[in-house]
Amino acid sequence: MSTVLEAANVLFASRTRFRTVLLVVSVLYRLSNYIHFLTTPMVPIPANVVDFLSAAVLQHSDDPKTEIQQLWGLVRQDPEDWKELLLNSAVDSDELLRESGPTHGLGAEMLCPPHTQCVEATCPKRGAKLGNLYATQCRIFTLRRGVLPARNISAACRYCQTRYHYAFSVKRPKEAESKRVYYERPLPYVHAQTAAYVEDSLCRFFENLICSAHAPTTNLARSYNSDLGRTSTMMNTRLKSDISQSLVMDAVFLHALLRRARRYSPQLELTHRGDNEHRFDTAMDAYNLLMSGTGQPQYAHACLDCFKVFEDPVTGELSFIRGGTTDGVTIGHPRCRIEKCRNPLESMKDKLCTTHAHLADRCLAHNCENKAPRGHITCSIPAHRAKEEEHKRAAEPAFLDLDRRLTKDGVSTQTPRRKATSTSTQHRSTPSKRSGPIKLDLTRFWTHNDQLFILCCGVIISRTTFYHDEGVSSVAQFLISTFPKPWLFPTHNFYDHACGLLQHLQTPVNAALFKLFECVRLVVDVFHALHHHKDDGETFCNQNTNPALCPELHDVAEGKWLLNSSIAEQTNVWYGAFQPITREMSAFRFNFFLDEMIMLRNEWFVGELGKNGKMPFTLDFEAAKQQWMSNNTST
């Protein structure tokens, strides 16, 4: 105890000097990767680091350069040993570097490439030392340290023209087709935009708020700027210290893309030139295809809420049921207005894809293929032209009413105004009747709905977008893509229009398709069976898809249903709340975003099931396959 007390007395007596030493060591630790990257035998420590510490911390030292080099000798052996000791001084060094670092070409973080030698496999001089260093100012948005000024250091190989950055490398970056190849190992910061990085933990924070609270990215940006991003010392740079809505979205998307790359492929490749609006499209499209159908990580999930084991009362053999439900949610993204077209739009403001852009002068009357003459939106068919004139007249009353108010108050305008007449007033009070069933396609077109397949415990295992309708043929194709083999189906599939789906499958033309459904029982969920299907005893539904036909679904002793067939109605509320966030997304981003939200929710949801004693586990589909093949071989 006396030894500890003596040490404390010594530190207290020289607390100012001790704080100075700790601050210098903290800065050296913070800049250690940058110093290691630039250190040579002739230059043991970069000059700008020495100048910064001499001016900002060791102003009163007689020989600051020697002291800095000696302290670096203590830190350089193993910087991680200093990490825990320096945690409390991290804020001080951040403030110091935020205020004075940029003046000396330093940042609170120096983002250097992970390599000092070329590692490009096709380089004729692989292993050559990198040169042609280039430093740019940037800022880092963090979860706990506010907004930090930083420097992005890049270096190039002169033999293969590959430039190495902190997050990726680019071979021949000036070429139009150059690609960013992201490093395999996870990094603490995501390069979201040209001069902006977002901390990995902040990306996860944003993702969880979007997933659980449906927080719009605009609100996330505002909240960050008013709270987490505020610091006592402002950055001494010309870069903005506020995070924007687009930056939040780009960070979330790139963070998710890197996570997908670690799951599916070793490296993520994105186009180098251009902007982020379309940079992610190709990668997103590829990952969307991998995720569709059977791609969700929780696809083989089972637990006590969706998987029940029971003893057959007749044979005494153990059997099981596994239930899920499919349902549609009204949510979508803009699409091409040409029927049956699924091509992506170039811009979300477009009404036609690039393939059908030449049809921009087509008559806007629904399903009309005639051309509209210049100055009109409809063709010369009288009924169509009458509808156009009706549309124009409907827009007049608002202008005339506002114009009348100006006239009443004697407000002058630079342009002549039309006077409101009794005719226009009468038109405003009693609008003209609609001219028949003709409809003008004046607004953008949207996809019809998203279709989900949800296990009876609440885990979502598949989704897709229906472009034009939710017909039973579309639902059948969705189920086949989700369960491409008979043994993958659950034993019971609840669907509010299961009777219509079963009738569709039983038609002769769908005989081959129906065979894929031989392992599943199509059932109307209990709610719709009670309230939306006829109780006449003669309907196809009552005879084939009534849940009462499945005694294995009902516990007679307890008087309750064993599976929650209404889980879709509850899950749809969560899923549908993303409509304001996704409404203006491209098809690539829309599908990628919702797949990610489902994946994040499933991870959390399965964890909650485990906490509640539902014993989640993963099904062995190989065993189910062998059993199905054995049964079909024997028959």
Secondary structure by P-SEA (a helix, b strand, c coil): caaaaaaaaaaaaaaaaaaaaaaaaaaaaaaaaaaaacccccccccaaaaaaaaaccccccccaaaaaaaaaaaccccccccccccccaaaaaaaaaacccccccccccccccccccccccccccccccccbbbbbbbbbbbccccbbbbbbbbbbcccccccccccccccccccccbbbbbbccccccccccccbbbbaaaaaaaaaaaacccccaaaaaaaaaaccccccccccccccccccaaaaaaaaaaaaaaaaaaaccccccccccccccccaaaaaaaaaaaacccccccccccccccbbbbcccccccccccccccccccccccccccccccccccccccccccccccccccccccccccccccccccccccaaaaaaaaaaaaaacaaaaaaaaaaaaacccccbbbbcccaaaaaaaacccccccccccccbbbbccbbbbbbcccccccccccccccccaaaaaaaaaaacccccccccbbbbcaaaaaaaaaacccaaaaaaaaccbbbbccccccccccccccccccccccccccccccccccccccccccaaaaaaaaaaaccccccccccaaaaaaaaaaaaaaaaaaaaaaaaaaccbbbbbcaaaaaaaaaaaaaac
